[in-house]
Amino acid sequence: MGKGVSFMRVLVIDDEEDICEIIAEVAGRRGLEVKTLSNADKAAAILAEFAPDFVMLDLMMPGTDGVELLRMLAEHVKGAKLCLMSGSDARVLNGARRLGSAHGIDVVAAMEKPLDMQVLGKMFDQLASSAAPAAAPAPIDMAQAIASGQFILHYQPVIEIATRRVKGVEALARWAHPHRGMVMPDAFLEQVVNDGLMQALTDVVVQTSVKQAAKWHNAGENMTLSMNVTASTLLDLSLPDRIADLCKQYALPPERLILEVTETEAMRDVTRTMDVLLRMRLRNIGVSIDDFGTGHSSLRELQRMPFSEMKIDKSFVMDMIDNHDCMVIVKTIIDLAHNLGLKVIAEGVETPQIWRILSDHGCDFAQGYLMGKSMAPDDFDTWLKNWRMKPVI
């Protein structure tokens, strides 16, 4: 067992003490540090002294119910993973799972009661074998990290389902840290925002994206490149002109670029967002609504926005085989988008079965690990040659 295992802390919240004991025994046998809580009223006090890496939460708690506890966990526990438990029907459990995700909690599992001991054991095996949480990093001069070129882009392919043609790529920011290795956005975006450096990072992403898209265009590749932007970026009225000027500088047709904005970000300031997005479209830059289905847009707002494509959030796509509601939602989004004249991209495509279902429902494009993960430019070029010789699907 790894040396770091003892640092993994598990909190079990269930009003049935025998359930707490069983879970604690299964986790304890794997070297995990476990605390149990059968009285939800004491949750705040426990969380003040015990910072868990993993929480198992029963939704059917008397007094303070599981939904209230979800809210409390979102406020007091940062970075922990969560497994939900419930004797209710699957619809309630799936609803709670989505609520937890909406609160920003990493909900990794949802188990119906009575618990399957084999499944429980496998889950704790995976937790025990994972690396211990890294020590808090020393203070970082984020501005210097950005200025010194430590932030790079990786690219994930987007495939046309009907033809298996590579439609384009999505650019994803990575921090090539000199000591910590490749760092994912979840680990650095909050500090970028807190340090007031989102504009600086956006400039790096936009310029790098345009240069790479121009390189592929000059090589004869007919692909689009999608860039993600945040709410603060959408309030920058100069962004359309800056991107258009870069396209001229690198001789890139602007229609090769697509700006991706999440549904939630797009609806924060509808008027100003529409100003920026409409000016993008006037410059022939595509605009995509990302993570559709997770925000709170009305059909009226959706109809007013000048989107050219819609991306279905991966949580619906990945769950639709085992969850009828997710299947219905995916099909409804595809139909809605097509009726509005939009192309549809499904994210989180990880199995041939999901690919076939999307194809049957008329989805236009797919993105996910089944086709390819995010890659550095040279690795993507190699992947592209291999895909064209023999698509994996």
JONORLIN-V749325 format. One record per residue. RES is the residue in three letters. PSI is psi in radians with two decimals (NA if undefined). Layout:
res=RES psi=PSI
res=RES psi=PSI
//
This chain:
res=MET psi=2.46
res=GLY psi=2.64
res=LYS psi=-0.58
res=GLY psi=-0.07
res=VAL psi=-0.69
res=SER psi=-0.28
res=PHE psi=-0.15
res=MET psi=2.10
res=ARG psi=2.35
res=VAL psi=2.30
res=LEU psi=2.18
res=VAL psi=2.13
res=ILE psi=1.87
res=ASP psi=2.34
res=ASP psi=-0.25
res=GLU psi=1.92
res=GLU psi=-0.57
res=ASP psi=-0.59
res=ILE psi=-0.75
res=CYS psi=-0.76
res=GLU psi=-0.72
res=ILE psi=-0.83
res=ILE psi=-0.73
res=ALA psi=-0.66
res=GLU psi=-0.77
res=VAL psi=-0.74
res=ALA psi=-0.70
res=GLY psi=-0.62
res=ARG psi=-0.31
res=ARG psi=0.24
res=GLY psi=0.25
res=LEU psi=2.50
res=GLU psi=2.15
res=VAL psi=2.39
res=LYS psi=2.50
res=THR psi=2.66
res=LEU psi=2.02
res=SER psi=-0.16
res=ASN psi=1.83
res=ALA psi=-0.41
res=ASP psi=-0.35
res=LYS psi=0.15
res=ALA psi=-0.78
res=ALA psi=-0.72
res=ALA psi=-0.73
res=ILE psi=-0.79
res=LEU psi=-0.44
res=ALA psi=-0.43
res=GLU psi=-0.20
res=PHE psi=1.92
res=ALA psi=1.75
res=PRO psi=2.65
res=ASP psi=-0.34
res=PHE psi=2.34
res=VAL psi=2.31
res=MET psi=2.10
res=LEU psi=2.17
res=ASP psi=2.24
res=LEU psi=-0.52
res=MET psi=1.07
res=MET psi=2.37
res=PRO psi=2.69
res=GLY psi=-1.78
res=THR psi=1.88
res=ASP psi=3.04
res=GLY psi=-0.56
res=VAL psi=-0.72
res=GLU psi=-0.67
res=LEU psi=-0.60
res=LEU psi=-0.78
res=ARG psi=-0.72
res=MET psi=-0.73
res=LEU psi=-0.69
res=ALA psi=-0.56
res=GLU psi=-0.57
res=HIS psi=-0.31
res=VAL psi=1.95
res=LYS psi=2.20
res=GLY psi=-0.05
res=ALA psi=2.66
res=LYS psi=2.71
res=LEU psi=2.39
res=CYS psi=2.16
res=LEU psi=2.55
res=MET psi=2.51
res=SER psi=2.57
res=GLY psi=0.01
res=SER psi=3.10
res=ASP psi=2.91
res=ALA psi=-0.54
res=ARG psi=-0.75
res=VAL psi=-0.76
res=LEU psi=-0.77
res=ASN psi=-0.62
res=GLY psi=-0.74
res=ALA psi=-0.63
res=ARG psi=-0.74
res=ARG psi=-0.61
res=LEU psi=-0.76
res=GLY psi=-0.77
res=SER psi=-0.66
res=ALA psi=-0.51
res=HIS psi=-0.07
res=GLY psi=0.26
res=ILE psi=2.44
res=ASP psi=1.57
res=VAL psi=1.87
res=VAL psi=-0.27
res=ALA psi=2.73
res=ALA psi=2.08
res=MET psi=2.32
res=GLU psi=2.54
res=LYS psi=2.57
res=PRO psi=2.55
res=LEU psi=2.51
res=ASP psi=1.95
res=MET psi=-0.57
res=GLN psi=-0.76
res=VAL psi=-0.74
res=LEU psi=-0.79
res=GLY psi=-0.75
res=LYS psi=-0.68
res=MET psi=-0.75
res=PHE psi=-0.51
res=ASP psi=-0.78
res=GLN psi=-0.70
res=LEU psi=-0.76
res=ALA psi=-0.56
res=SER psi=-0.18
res=SER psi=2.78
res=ALA psi=2.58
res=ALA psi=2.61
res=PRO psi=2.38
res=ALA psi=2.59
res=ALA psi=2.63
res=ALA psi=2.24
res=PRO psi=2.73
res=ALA psi=2.71
res=PRO psi=2.41
res=ILE psi=2.39
res=ASP psi=1.59
res=MET psi=-0.62
res=ALA psi=-0.70
res=GLN psi=-0.66
res=ALA psi=-0.70
res=ILE psi=-0.80
res=ALA psi=-0.51
res=SER psi=0.09
res=GLY psi=0.40
res=GLN psi=-0.29
res=PHE psi=2.18
res=ILE psi=3.08
res=LEU psi=2.42
res=HIS psi=2.81
res=TYR psi=2.25
res=GLN psi=2.31
res=PRO psi=2.61
res=VAL psi=2.18
res=ILE psi=2.36
res=GLU psi=2.14
res=ILE psi=-0.74
res=ALA psi=-0.60
res=THR psi=-0.23
res=ARG psi=0.31
res=ARG psi=2.53
res=VAL psi=1.88
res=LYS psi=-0.65
res=GLY psi=-2.82
res=VAL psi=2.75
res=GLU psi=2.25
res=ALA psi=2.25
res=LEU psi=2.19
res=ALA psi=2.45
res=ARG psi=2.59
res=TRP psi=1.91
res=ALA psi=1.39
res=HIS psi=2.36
res=PRO psi=-0.37
res=HIS psi=-0.57
res=ARG psi=-0.09
res=GLY psi=-2.68
res=MET psi=2.10
res=VAL psi=2.30
res=MET psi=2.78
res=PRO psi=-0.64
res=ASP psi=-0.44
res=ALA psi=-0.16
res=PHE psi=-0.32
res=LEU psi=-0.67
res=GLU psi=-0.74
res=GLN psi=-0.64
res=VAL psi=-0.79
res=VAL psi=-0.81
res=ASN psi=-0.56
res=ASP psi=0.03
res=GLY psi=0.56
res=LEU psi=0.27
res=MET psi=-0.64
res=GLN psi=-0.73
res=ALA psi=-0.74
res=LEU psi=-0.69
res=THR psi=-0.72
res=ASP psi=-0.70
res=VAL psi=-0.80
res=VAL psi=-0.79
res=VAL psi=-0.83
res=GLN psi=-0.75
res=THR psi=-0.71
res=SER psi=-0.81
res=VAL psi=-0.76
res=LYS psi=-0.76
res=GLN psi=-0.73
res=ALA psi=-0.66
res=ALA psi=-0.66
res=LYS psi=-0.81
res=TRP psi=-0.69
res=HIS psi=-0.77
res=ASN psi=-0.40
res=ALA psi=0.04
res=GLY psi=0.17
res=GLU psi=2.31
res=ASN psi=1.29
res=MET psi=2.63
res=THR psi=2.80
res=LEU psi=2.16
res=SER psi=2.38
res=MET psi=2.46
res=ASN psi=2.44
res=VAL psi=2.74
res=THR psi=3.07
res=ALA psi=-0.75
res=SER psi=-0.61
res=THR psi=-0.65
res=LEU psi=-0.31
res=LEU psi=-0.07
res=ASP psi=1.75
res=LEU psi=-0.24
res=SER psi=-0.14
res=LEU psi=-0.79
res=PRO psi=-0.72
res=ASP psi=-0.66
res=ARG psi=-0.74
res=ILE psi=-0.72
res=ALA psi=-0.69
res=ASP psi=-0.69
res=LEU psi=-0.66
res=CYS psi=-0.72
res=LYS psi=-0.75
res=GLN psi=-0.69
res=TYR psi=0.18
res=ALA psi=0.78
res=LEU psi=2.17
res=PRO psi=2.20
res=PRO psi=-0.41
res=GLU psi=-0.14
res=ARG psi=-0.21
res=LEU psi=2.56
res=ILE psi=2.31
res=LEU psi=2.17
res=GLU psi=2.28
res=VAL psi=2.33
res=THR psi=2.71
res=GLU psi=-0.74
res=THR psi=-0.80
res=GLU psi=-0.69
res=ALA psi=-0.52
res=MET psi=0.07
res=ARG psi=-0.69
res=ASP psi=1.51
res=VAL psi=-0.75
res=THR psi=-0.85
res=ARG psi=-0.67
res=THR psi=-0.77
res=MET psi=-0.64
res=ASP psi=-0.91
res=VAL psi=-0.81
res=LEU psi=-0.68
res=LEU psi=-0.68
res=ARG psi=-0.51
res=MET psi=-0.83
res=ARG psi=-0.63
res=LEU psi=-0.40
res=ARG psi=0.25
res=ASN psi=0.34
res=ILE psi=2.25
res=GLY psi=2.74
res=VAL psi=2.18
res=SER psi=2.41
res=ILE psi=2.06
res=ASP psi=2.74
res=ASP psi=0.66
res=PHE psi=2.41
res=GLY psi=-0.20
res=THR psi=-0.18
res=GLY psi=-2.75
res=HIS psi=0.65
res=SER psi=2.55
res=SER psi=2.83
res=LEU psi=-0.58
res=ARG psi=-0.81
res=GLU psi=-0.71
res=LEU psi=-0.72
res=GLN psi=-0.54
res=ARG psi=-0.51
res=MET psi=2.48
res=PRO psi=0.87
res=PHE psi=2.61
res=SER psi=-0.32
res=GLU psi=2.85
res=MET psi=2.37
res=LYS psi=2.19
res=ILE psi=2.26
res=ASP psi=2.42
res=LYS psi=-0.41
res=SER psi=-0.63
res=PHE psi=-0.75
res=VAL psi=-0.80
res=MET psi=-0.45
res=ASP psi=-0.08
res=MET psi=-0.35
res=ILE psi=-0.71
res=ASP psi=-0.07
res=ASN psi=1.90
res=HIS psi=-0.66
res=ASP psi=-0.74
res=CYS psi=-0.66
res=MET psi=-0.80
res=VAL psi=-0.73
res=ILE psi=-0.79
res=VAL psi=-0.83
res=LYS psi=-0.71
res=THR psi=-0.72
res=ILE psi=-0.72
res=ILE psi=-0.82
res=ASP psi=-0.75
res=LEU psi=-0.85
res=ALA psi=-0.80
res=HIS psi=-0.66
res=ASN psi=-0.40
res=LEU psi=0.04
res=GLY psi=0.38
res=LEU psi=2.59
res=LYS psi=2.72
res=VAL psi=2.30
res=ILE psi=2.25
res=ALA psi=2.17
res=GLU psi=2.79
res=GLY psi=0.51
res=VAL psi=1.90
res=GLU psi=-0.11
res=THR psi=2.67
res=PRO psi=-0.55
res=GLN psi=-0.74
res=ILE psi=-0.75
res=TRP psi=-0.82
res=ARG psi=-0.69
res=ILE psi=-0.78
res=LEU psi=-0.71
res=SER psi=-0.75
res=ASP psi=-0.57
res=HIS psi=0.00
res=GLY psi=0.33
res=CYS psi=2.47
res=ASP psi=-0.82
res=PHE psi=2.75
res=ALA psi=2.56
res=GLN psi=2.31
res=GLY psi=3.09
res=TYR psi=-0.38
res=LEU psi=-0.70
res=MET psi=-0.80
res=GLY psi=2.50
res=LYS psi=-3.13
res=SER psi=2.44
res=MET psi=2.68
res=ALA psi=2.74
res=PRO psi=-0.80
res=ASP psi=-0.71
res=ASP psi=-0.64
res=PHE psi=-0.71
res=ASP psi=-0.71
res=THR psi=-0.78
res=TRP psi=-0.75
res=LEU psi=-0.76
res=LYS psi=-0.77
res=ASN psi=-0.71
res=TRP psi=-0.74
res=ARG psi=-0.46
res=MET psi=-0.68
res=LYS psi=1.65
res=PRO psi=2.53
res=VAL psi=-0.25
res=ILE psi=NA
//
